[in-house]
Amino acid sequence: QTLYYFVINGNWIALAKMDNIDIVSMILAGAVHDHEHPGFNNLYLINTRDTLAIRYNDVSVLENHHVASTFSLMKLEKYNIFNKLC
């Protein structure tokens, strides 16, 4: 919703001279941003020694997990939005 607001009402596409790749990248980033979010912040996960914090060595725990879990999902043929690009 925030992305939509700024792109449409803020006229970002024209101001930043965005092309289609830029726009798709923003939409994908917005979709991936909270994929499999557990509802806690990084500090909580680290302090409680959550398995995600251990897996990512207490470094950008949620950010690493969002990206890694999205790539795992996209390895499945039906979710790979890039398979037709090659």
Buried (B, 14 or more C-beta within 10 A) or exposed (E): EEBEEEBEEEEBBEEEEBEEEEBEEBEEEEEBBEBBEEEBEBEEBBEEEBEBBEEBEBEEBBEBBBBBBBEEBBEEEEEEEEEEEE
